[in-house]
Amino acid sequence: MTADAFTTCLWFDTEAEEAAHHYVSIFKNSSIGRVARYPEGAPRPAGTVMTVEFTANGQRFLALNGGPEFTFNEAVSFIIHCENQEEVDYYWTKLTENGGEPGPCGWLKDKYGVSWQVTPDRLEEMVSDPDPVKAQRAMAAMMSMGKLDIAALERAYAGE
């Protein structure tokens, strides 16, 4: 492992292994790595899962069963860059099913409380357009949506 590599640690109560398998099932280029278990004398029952290393969409993660002391909130979110509406729909559906919560402007929380932004690549181009009128129309359209609709964003951007 190189010094410039990053691994995101996700703190769960007891769902680390379940969550790791869930994310691996959703994203391409994903796999489960090492699973470590709590030893005797640890703060959690011996033999229960302590950590699960996994890769989701090529990104490294460590899922930790640390207990209920900490929970996820919107201060940290993962952005999923989508090429088209099919990808937006896929990730939105997969991450909101079975207890996930849709949110505004392309944001959602999955069933574990992790926040995600399901964002079409084209949106960044529209909202950063040097023409402030076009950019504002795209921004206003985005602000009115839950799951982002690329065709509707394009229409607003064009002034239609």
C-alpha positions in Angstrom: 0.0 0.0 0.0 1.4 3.4 -0.9 1.4 6.5 1.3 -0.9 8.3 -1.1 -3.7 5.7 -1.1 -6.9 6.4 0.7 -9.4 4.0 2.3 -12.8 5.3 3.5 -13.9 3.8 6.8 -17.6 3.5 7.3 -18.7 3.0 11.0 -21.7 0.7 11.4 -23.4 -0.6 14.5 -23.5 -4.3 13.5 -24.2 -4.2 9.8 -20.7 -3.9 8.3 -20.6 -7.3 6.5 -24.2 -6.9 5.2 -23.5 -3.4 4.0 -20.2 -4.4 2.3 -22.0 -7.2 0.4 -24.8 -4.7 -0.5 -22.5 -2.2 -2.0 -20.5 -4.8 -3.9 -23.7 -6.1 -5.4 -24.6 -2.6 -6.7 -21.3 -1.3 -8.2 -19.1 -2.6 -10.9 -15.4 -3.3 -10.3 -16.3 -4.4 -6.7 -15.2 -7.2 -4.4 -15.0 -8.3 -0.7 -11.6 -8.5 0.8 -10.4 -9.5 4.3 -12.9 -9.9 7.1 -11.5 -9.5 10.7 -13.3 -10.7 13.7 -13.3 -9.5 17.3 -11.0 -11.5 19.6 -11.7 -12.6 23.2 -11.7 -9.6 25.5 -12.6 -7.0 22.8 -15.5 -4.6 23.3 -17.7 -6.7 21.1 -18.6 -10.4 21.3 -15.6 -12.6 20.3 -16.0 -14.0 16.8 -18.3 -11.3 15.5 -17.3 -9.3 12.5 -15.1 -6.3 13.4 -14.1 -5.1 9.9 -14.7 -5.9 6.3 -12.4 -4.6 3.6 -14.2 -4.1 0.3 -13.9 -2.3 -3.0 -16.9 -0.6 -4.6 -16.5 0.9 -8.1 -12.7 0.7 -7.7 -12.7 2.7 -4.4 -11.4 1.1 -1.2 -13.5 0.9 1.9 -13.3 -0.5 5.4 -16.7 -1.3 7.0 -16.3 -1.3 10.8 -18.8 -2.7 13.3 -18.0 -0.1 16.0 -21.3 0.1 17.9 -24.2 2.5 18.0 -22.2 5.5 19.3 -21.8 7.2 15.8 -24.2 7.4 12.9 -24.0 8.8 9.4 -25.3 12.2 8.4 -25.4 14.4 5.4 -22.1 16.2 6.2 -20.4 13.5 4.2 -21.8 12.0 1.0 -20.6 10.0 -1.9 -21.1 11.4 -5.4 -21.9 8.8 -8.1 -21.0 10.4 -11.5 -23.6 9.1 -14.1 -23.2 9.2 -17.8 -26.9 8.9 -18.6 -30.4 8.6 -17.3 -30.2 4.8 -17.2 -27.3 5.0 -14.7 -29.1 7.7 -12.6 -32.2 5.5 -12.5 -30.2 2.3 -11.6 -28.3 3.8 -8.7 -31.3 5.7 -7.4 -33.4 2.6 -7.4 -30.7 0.3 -5.9 -29.7 2.7 -3.1 -33.3 3.7 -2.1 -34.8 0.3 -2.1 -35.5 -1.6 1.2 -35.5 1.4 3.5 -33.5 4.0 1.7 -34.8 7.6 1.6 -35.0 9.8 -1.5 -33.9 13.3 -0.9 -33.8 16.6 -2.8 -31.5 17.6 -5.7 -30.3 14.1 -6.5 -29.4 13.3 -2.9 -30.6 10.1 -1.0 -29.8 8.1 2.0 -29.4 4.3 1.6 -30.9 1.8 4.1 -27.8 2.2 6.3 -28.1 6.0 6.5 -25.2 6.7 4.1 -25.7 9.8 2.0 -25.3 9.6 -1.8 -25.5 12.1 -4.6 -26.6 10.5 -7.9 -25.5 13.1 -10.4 -25.4 13.1 -14.1 -22.0 14.4 -15.5 -23.9 16.8 -17.7 -25.3 18.7 -14.7 -21.9 20.1 -13.8 -21.5 21.5 -17.3 -24.9 23.1 -17.2 -24.7 24.8 -13.8 -21.2 26.1 -14.5 -22.1 27.5 -17.9 -20.5 31.0 -18.4 -24.0 32.2 -19.4 -25.5 32.9 -16.0 -29.1 32.7 -17.2 -28.6 29.1 -18.6 -26.8 28.1 -15.4 -29.5 29.5 -13.2 -32.3 27.8 -15.1 -30.5 24.4 -14.8 -29.9 25.1 -11.1 -33.5 26.0 -10.5 -34.7 22.8 -12.2 -32.3 20.7 -10.2 -33.5 22.3 -6.9 -37.1 21.3 -7.8 -36.2 17.6 -8.3 -35.6 14.5 -6.1 -34.1 12.0 -8.5 -32.5 14.0 -11.3 -34.1 13.9 -14.8 -31.5 14.7 -17.4 -34.0 15.5 -20.1 -35.9 18.0 -17.9 -32.6 19.6 -16.8 -31.7 20.0 -20.5 -35.0 21.5 -21.3 -34.7 24.0 -18.5 -31.1 24.8 -19.4 -32.2 25.5 -23.0 -35.1 27.7 -21.8 -37.8 25.4 -23.1 
